[in-house]
Amino acid sequence: MDVHKDSVYATVMNYGGEIVDKRKLTNDEVVSYLGRYPIDKVAMESSTSIVPVYRALRGKGYEILVSHPKKTRLIAESRIKTDRVDSWALTELARLDALPLSYMPPDDIAALREKVRRRAFLVRMRSKLKVKIKAQLAMNGFTPPSEYGLFTSKGLEWLRSLQLDAVDCYLSVISTLDIQVGKLSRELRGLASGDEDVRLLMTIPGIGYYSALLVKSEIGTVDRFPDGEKVCSYAGLAPSVSISGRYRRYGSITKEGSRWLRWIMVECVHTHLKYDTSITRAYHAIAERKGAQIAKVAAARRLLMCCYSVLRNREPYHDPAGSYQASS
């Protein structure tokens, strides 16, 4: 099925490759339409639009294959790209068991993922508004006080005393965001308190309750990855590789997969480097040779492999090379 926001183009095909039926439907008609045929598998391409249809069909017990849009080359590289052609291509690949699949998390993980991403989004909005306020101060020739922070209680009082419309507007929105971020933080902290996976991840220096929840929500079921290298590839932290004959060249990281997992690992590195661990020592060694930025990415990759290890082995973090020892 080629699924859009308000419509679906469906192609029904038997295992011999013969098309049984094809037609355009509204999303509400999909369940009743599929009920007419002895459907074995349902294939669709991953997007935001498929979620309602995916949930409705899964609730009816259908086996659903969700393809990775960038890896479905028969569609991505097609010169003729229509709903009918895309629907046929998905059906044909599903029939041949050649569909590159995308991970669809269970409902509890999906709900957690939405919540941690929402908090990150609100925090980023708040940060952008603070930058806007600083820009307004510079444009109007005001120098922020040096004896206290600009967004402390005294700093906010000083900002309001300036009586700048733009600043007052931004402060009002920031106040609303503070309330929502605080509410989400309390909810997430409550979820983290009774979660064994979070407890294990928090034994790794630099990883707090929020980053642990984000890692859990992005990885989902750790058993779906055979090793730590695959998790790094999923996060886009694996180096790109170009092989020609006997020559092999490694380039920059792929940046494909979960950008949220990649982002939180890089953020956690800043705190992790305050501890004496094998990752910290490797970071300084790489930084001397290749620079801090490359070293930071390398440290993020090693940190993610540690996350995979503690989740897979169900044991707290232990660093045999460094002097850091986590408490159980």
Legacy VTK file of the C-alpha trace (Angstrom):
# vtk DataFile Version 3.0
C-alpha trace
ASCII
DATASET POLYDATA
POINTS 328 float
0.000 0.000 0.000
1.179 3.491 -0.880
-0.209 5.475 2.060
-0.856 9.217 2.117
-2.562 11.477 4.632
-6.062 11.071 3.189
-5.793 8.223 0.697
-4.215 4.835 0.039
-3.373 3.127 -3.254
-3.538 -0.631 -2.686
-2.238 -3.460 -4.860
-3.216 -7.048 -4.030
-0.840 -9.649 -5.511
-0.591 -13.427 -5.142
2.698 -15.282 -4.590
2.923 -16.031 -8.286
3.252 -12.307 -9.033
-0.225 -11.972 -10.515
-2.104 -8.778 -9.600
-5.479 -9.696 -8.076
-6.743 -6.135 -7.651
-5.566 -2.539 -7.428
-7.432 0.609 -6.500
-7.359 3.909 -4.665
-9.077 4.008 -1.251
-9.742 6.386 1.574
-7.926 5.530 4.800
-11.209 4.506 6.440
-11.871 1.922 3.721
-8.586 0.032 4.089
-9.589 -2.449 6.816
-12.860 -3.487 5.122
-11.152 -3.701 1.713
-8.399 -6.038 2.925
-11.017 -8.185 4.624
-12.219 -9.314 1.178
-8.967 -11.203 0.478
-6.898 -13.831 2.322
-4.087 -11.333 2.950
-0.841 -12.813 4.291
1.334 -9.683 4.457
0.788 -5.947 4.156
3.677 -3.718 3.017
3.907 0.046 3.279
6.640 2.684 3.177
7.613 4.398 6.426
6.224 7.906 6.963
4.176 9.870 9.485
1.033 9.276 7.402
1.085 5.500 7.860
0.720 5.512 11.664
-3.134 5.467 11.876
-3.386 2.814 9.151
-0.538 0.804 10.679
-2.196 0.760 14.108
-5.610 -0.151 12.691
-4.237 -3.076 10.678
-1.991 -4.310 13.463
-5.019 -4.316 15.750
-6.706 -6.667 13.255
-3.769 -9.081 13.425
-2.144 -8.417 10.039
1.595 -8.974 9.554
2.828 -5.544 8.495
6.118 -4.878 6.722
7.265 -1.255 6.911
9.986 -0.407 4.403
12.857 2.026 4.822
12.158 4.810 2.256
15.804 5.602 1.479
16.728 1.950 1.027
13.776 0.926 -1.127
15.757 1.533 -4.308
13.082 0.211 -6.661
10.968 3.197 -5.539
13.590 5.803 -4.660
15.407 5.479 -7.998
12.352 4.975 -10.201
12.044 7.357 -13.162
8.266 6.940 -13.183
7.016 7.656 -9.670
3.267 7.454 -9.138
1.073 6.016 -6.388
0.227 3.048 -8.597
3.876 2.280 -9.410
4.993 2.708 -5.783
2.214 0.418 -4.568
3.192 -2.259 -7.104
6.879 -1.975 -6.171
6.174 -2.438 -2.440
3.966 -5.452 -3.149
6.520 -7.055 -5.470
9.384 -6.603 -2.995
7.262 -8.006 -0.165
6.402 -11.041 -2.323
10.112 -11.665 -2.965
11.079 -11.070 0.698
13.376 -8.287 -0.566
11.855 -5.349 1.278
14.381 -3.328 3.376
12.519 -3.010 6.663
12.206 -0.044 9.019
11.777 -0.475 12.785
8.323 0.302 14.164
8.462 0.499 17.969
5.753 -1.004 20.178
3.220 1.405 21.669
4.999 1.898 25.012
8.338 2.682 23.371
6.642 4.943 20.797
4.947 6.894 23.611
8.238 7.261 25.495
10.030 8.308 22.305
7.465 11.032 21.615
7.742 12.365 25.166
11.549 12.619 25.290
11.663 14.139 21.806
8.981 16.645 22.789
11.047 17.792 25.769
14.131 18.216 23.583
12.089 20.218 21.066
10.742 22.569 23.759
14.207 23.089 25.254
15.569 23.988 21.821
12.741 26.479 21.306
13.570 28.066 24.660
17.250 28.319 23.756
16.413 30.042 20.461
14.255 32.590 22.286
17.107 33.368 24.675
19.354 34.013 21.687
16.667 36.352 20.312
16.638 38.295 23.588
20.410 38.719 23.526
20.156 39.961 19.939
17.547 42.545 20.980
19.820 43.780 23.760
22.687 44.206 21.306
20.455 46.016 18.788
19.247 48.462 21.441
22.678 49.076 22.974
22.100 47.383 26.341
24.939 45.535 28.081
23.802 42.620 30.287
24.882 42.859 33.940
28.006 40.873 34.756
27.315 40.269 38.448
24.475 37.801 37.805
23.164 35.620 34.985
20.813 37.092 32.411
18.129 34.473 32.999
18.366 34.240 36.783
15.628 35.843 38.900
17.625 39.109 39.130
18.445 38.948 35.433
14.779 38.516 34.495
13.861 41.472 36.702
16.469 43.574 34.909
15.201 42.468 31.482
11.624 43.429 32.318
12.764 46.821 33.581
14.017 47.660 30.076
10.402 47.720 28.796
11.294 46.380 25.360
8.222 44.897 23.627
10.160 42.144 21.861
11.987 41.101 25.044
8.768 41.046 27.089
7.100 38.922 24.387
9.957 36.421 24.328
10.046 36.245 28.140
6.334 35.452 28.231
6.812 32.511 25.845
9.892 31.331 27.763
7.847 31.322 30.968
5.256 29.051 29.326
7.984 26.772 27.987
9.565 26.580 31.469
6.282 25.276 32.862
5.891 22.644 30.130
9.538 21.521 30.304
9.295 21.235 34.081
6.121 19.180 33.830
7.673 16.825 31.265
10.866 16.519 33.329
8.885 15.420 36.381
6.958 12.860 34.341
10.132 11.477 32.787
11.939 11.349 36.117
9.035 9.321 37.483
9.250 6.913 34.545
13.001 6.579 35.019
12.816 5.798 38.737
11.325 2.330 38.239
13.031 1.358 34.965
15.786 -1.261 35.143
17.220 -0.303 31.726
17.546 3.320 32.836
19.226 2.267 36.077
21.829 0.295 34.145
22.476 3.112 31.666
22.886 5.643 34.467
25.867 3.672 35.807
27.767 5.010 32.783
29.398 8.347 33.689
27.836 11.229 31.793
24.434 9.601 31.324
21.557 10.938 33.433
17.924 9.928 33.641
16.844 11.919 30.577
19.626 10.738 28.268
19.060 7.157 29.492
15.368 7.366 28.608
16.180 8.810 25.196
18.700 6.025 24.508
16.143 3.402 25.531
13.390 4.930 23.402
15.595 5.140 20.308
17.172 1.688 20.603
13.911 -0.028 21.515
14.547 -3.746 21.939
18.296 -4.214 22.287
18.058 -7.807 20.969
17.319 -6.503 17.474
21.002 -5.515 17.190
23.540 -8.372 16.949
26.415 -6.211 18.202
27.442 -2.685 19.197
28.691 -1.864 15.710
25.163 -2.219 14.355
23.841 0.195 17.005
26.482 2.749 16.001
25.465 2.313 12.372
21.822 2.829 13.373
22.808 6.094 15.078
24.828 7.275 12.061
28.047 7.197 14.094
29.743 4.570 11.922
32.367 5.823 9.448
31.561 5.686 5.750
33.656 3.166 3.806
34.821 3.196 0.198
36.406 -0.045 -1.092
38.047 -0.415 -4.490
40.139 -3.516 -5.127
42.712 -3.789 -2.343
42.176 -0.218 -1.201
39.835 0.680 1.626
39.179 4.280 2.641
37.254 5.407 5.710
35.514 8.765 5.583
33.332 10.832 7.888
30.403 9.294 9.762
27.322 8.426 7.727
24.844 10.519 9.777
22.107 8.105 8.720
19.592 6.606 11.094
18.521 8.072 14.426
19.716 11.680 14.655
18.303 11.827 18.191
20.517 8.970 19.378
23.521 10.539 17.664
22.777 13.925 19.247
22.382 12.646 22.822
25.598 10.623 22.647
27.573 13.698 21.605
25.927 15.685 24.408
26.777 13.011 26.987
30.438 13.062 25.947
30.842 16.562 27.450
29.993 15.253 30.917
31.711 11.893 30.486
35.062 13.584 29.837
35.083 14.862 33.432
35.785 11.279 34.561
38.907 9.174 34.152
37.780 6.369 31.852
39.188 4.537 28.846
36.900 6.658 26.652
38.295 9.861 28.148
41.862 8.692 27.611
41.110 7.695 24.027
39.468 11.074 23.449
42.597 12.985 24.500
44.837 10.726 22.406
42.697 11.220 19.294
42.301 14.959 19.954
46.093 15.423 19.921
46.378 13.775 16.517
43.139 14.710 14.718
41.480 17.504 16.656
38.751 17.834 19.265
35.769 17.481 16.917
36.837 14.114 15.492
37.754 12.961 18.990
34.314 13.927 20.291
32.555 11.855 17.619
34.856 8.899 18.326
34.072 9.186 22.042
30.327 9.326 21.310
30.639 6.121 19.318
32.449 4.328 22.147
29.944 5.643 24.651
27.075 4.216 22.603
28.802 0.841 22.490
28.984 0.972 26.298
25.225 1.628 26.379
24.662 -1.418 24.193
26.945 -3.526 26.384
25.218 -2.752 29.694
21.769 -3.315 28.160
22.773 -6.543 26.439
24.693 -8.039 29.355
22.348 -6.647 32.038
25.336 -5.529 34.108
26.386 -2.084 35.428
29.172 -0.172 33.702
32.718 -1.173 34.589
35.827 0.383 33.078
38.883 -1.861 33.496
41.256 0.690 31.918
40.232 3.801 33.867
40.042 4.573 37.551
36.279 5.122 37.422
34.148 2.433 39.043
30.348 2.716 38.970
28.320 1.765 42.006
25.827 -1.063 41.549
LINES 1 329
328 0 1 2 3 4 5 6 7 8 9 10 11 12 13 14 15 16 17 18 19 20 21 22 23 24 25 26 27 28 29 30 31 32 33 34 35 36 37 38 39 40 41 42 43 44 45 46 47 48 49 50 51 52 53 54 55 56 57 58 59 60 61 62 63 64 65 66 67 68 69 70 71 72 73 74 75 76 77 78 79 80 81 82 83 84 85 86 87 88 89 90 91 92 93 94 95 96 97 98 99 100 101 102 103 104 105 106 107 108 109 110 111 112 113 114 115 116 117 118 119 120 121 122 123 124 125 126 127 128 129 130 131 132 133 134 135 136 137 138 139 140 141 142 143 144 145 146 147 148 149 150 151 152 153 154 155 156 157 158 159 160 161 162 163 164 165 166 167 168 169 170 171 172 173 174 175 176 177 178 179 180 181 182 183 184 185 186 187 188 189 190 191 192 193 194 195 196 197 198 199 200 201 202 203 204 205 206 207 208 209 210 211 212 213 214 215 216 217 218 219 220 221 222 223 224 225 226 227 228 229 230 231 232 233 234 235 236 237 238 239 240 241 242 243 244 245 246 247 248 249 250 251 252 253 254 255 256 257 258 259 260 261 262 263 264 265 266 267 268 269 270 271 272 273 274 275 276 277 278 279 280 281 282 283 284 285 286 287 288 289 290 291 292 293 294 295 296 297 298 299 300 301 302 303 304 305 306 307 308 309 310 311 312 313 314 315 316 317 318 319 320 321 322 323 324 325 326 327
